[in-house]
Amino acid sequence: MCSSHRRGSNNAVAEYVVTAASSLLRRFVWADAEIRAGRYREFRAKMLADNLSGLDGLTAGLVGLGVIGLAVAEALHRNSCNILYYDPAPRDPRAAAAFGAKSVSLDELLKTSDVVTLHVPLLPSTQGLITARELALMKRGAIVIQASRGGIVDEAALAAALNSGHLGGAAVDVYSTEPPAANNPLLTLSGDV
């Protein structure tokens, strides 16, 4: 059997990443919960004080620059993001350069990105790629979008980074086991996950 990714699915992932990033940056889930709980005034004051913004001018770091990563880079570029990427064997560095994307080390990407989005296959070299160490390197308030395969991110470490307030949010499209185990620490979080 043979299969290939179609451009449509690449665009769907890119759309998911932009939508998830926008939702997390503007705290849509939190805002909805606060308004429904009758705390509109408090929510509005905090939202204005935090000066919530969208993607424009932020640095987006892509881990993995294959076909899907390129589609995501293009979508983020259209939203006026500065693009960094980490990929030891990028599919098309010239196409990435057309979006102003710059190749950097994983550590540099994590330290400098406001949004980190993951697009790598699950291989022995990528399993557990993002652990507590890598999450600690990230900017305070940065967000993570897991659009790869389960097992790339240490889910307990991600939950801890979110609970501590170090990260501003996360969007998780896949889990290390699916369906996710009832005791998965990410399922105990509310709000910006």
N, C-alpha and C positions, 0 to 999 in steps of 0.2 A: 504494500500500500504506500502511496506517495501523497503528500499534501504540501501545500504552500500557503503562505500568508497572502491574502488579497489586500489590495490597497484600501478597500473599504474597512477592513478590520484595523488596519494601521491608523486610519483616520478616526475610527471609533476610540481607540486607545488615546490618541492625541486629544480628542474632544474630552474624554474622561479626565485626563490630567489637567487640562485647563479649567474645566468645571470644578474639579476637586480642589485645585489650588485656590481658585477664586472664592469658593465656599469657605475654605479654611481661613484664608486671609481676612475675609469680611465677617467671619464667625456666624454664618447663617444658622447653623444648628443651635448654637448657644442663644442667638438672638430670638429664634423662634420659641425656645424653652422659656426664656425670660419674659417675653411678651405674654405667652400663654399663662404664666404663673402670676401675672398681674404686676410685674416689676418693670413696666415700660420706662418710667422716669429714671430709675437707677441704671437700667440697661443703656438708655440714651445718653446719660451723663458719662458712663464708662466708655461707650463707643466713641463719643466725641473726644474724651480725654486721651484715649489710646490712638486716635488719629488713624483709624483703620484705612488701609489702602488696597488697591488691586495689584495686578502684576506689573504694571508700567514702571520700568526702571529697576526692577528687582533683578537679582542674579539667580538664574536657574541652573542647577547642576544636574546633568544627566549621567547616570551610571549605565553605560551601554549605549552604543551608537550604531545599532544595526538598522534594519529597515524601519522598525517601529520607533526606535530612538530618533531617527532622522525626521519622521513625521511629527514627533513630539517637539523636536527642536524647531521645526518650521512653524508649528502652531504657537509656541512660546515666543518665537521671534516676531510673529504677527501681533503679539500682545506686548511688544516693546520690552521684552526681557533681554538682559545680557546673558549669553549662553556659554556655559563651561561644560566640558564633557570629559569623562574618564572611560577609556576603552582601549585595552592593549592592542586590539586589532579592529579599528573602526571600519565600517563597511565602505564609506565614501567620504574621506576627509575633505575633499574639494567641495562636495555638496554642503558639508558642515560649515566650511569657511564662507560659503555664500550667505549663511545666516549669521555670520560674525562669530561663530562658535570657536572656542579656544580649547585645545587639548591640555589638560593638567593632570597632576597626580590625584589619586583618590583623596589623600589627606588634604590637599589644597582645595579641592572641590568642596569637601565637607566643611572646611573652615570658612569658606568665603561665600557659600550659597545661602540664599534666603529660602529657596525651594529646592529640595533634592528629590529627584524622581528616578525610579529604578526600572531598567529595561534590559535585563540580562537573563539568559537561560539558566536553569538549574543544572549546574555541572559540579564536579568535585571542587573545582577552583572557585566557584561562586557560592557554594553552600556555606551559610554563616558569614557571608561577606560583610554584613553590617551587624556588628556586635555592640556591646556597651562602650567599648573603646571608640569606635567610629562615631557613635551617637554623641559621645561626650565632646568630640572635636567640633561638632556643629555649633553654629551661632545660637545663642539663646533666642528663643522665639521662632527659630526656623521650622519649616514643615517638611514632612516626608510623605511621598506618595509611592506606595508599593504597588507597581503595575507590572511586576515581573512574575516570578513563580514563588510559591511558598517555599520557605527554607532559606531564602536569601537573607532575610532579616531575623535576628533573634527577637522573637515576639515578647518575651519577658523583659528584655532590656529596653525595647521600645515602650512598653507599658510603663516601666519605671521612669524613663526619660520624660514621658508625658505627665505622669503623676507628680514628678518633682517640679514641673513647670519649666524645665530646661527647653523642651520643644513646645512650639506653639500649636501643633496639631499633626495629625496623620490621617491619611486615607489609605485603607488597606483593601485591595481588590481580591487578594488571595491569601490563604493561610497555610501554615506548614502542614496541617492535616485538614482535609475537607470531607465532610463538613467540619467546622472548627470544634474542637473538644469543648465541652461545657465549662471546663476549668481554664480555658485559654484566658490569660490575663488581659488581653485586649477587649474581651467581651464584658469585662467588669467596668470599663471606662464609659463615661457619658460625655456628651458635648462634642468636642472637636476631634473625633476619631471616626 
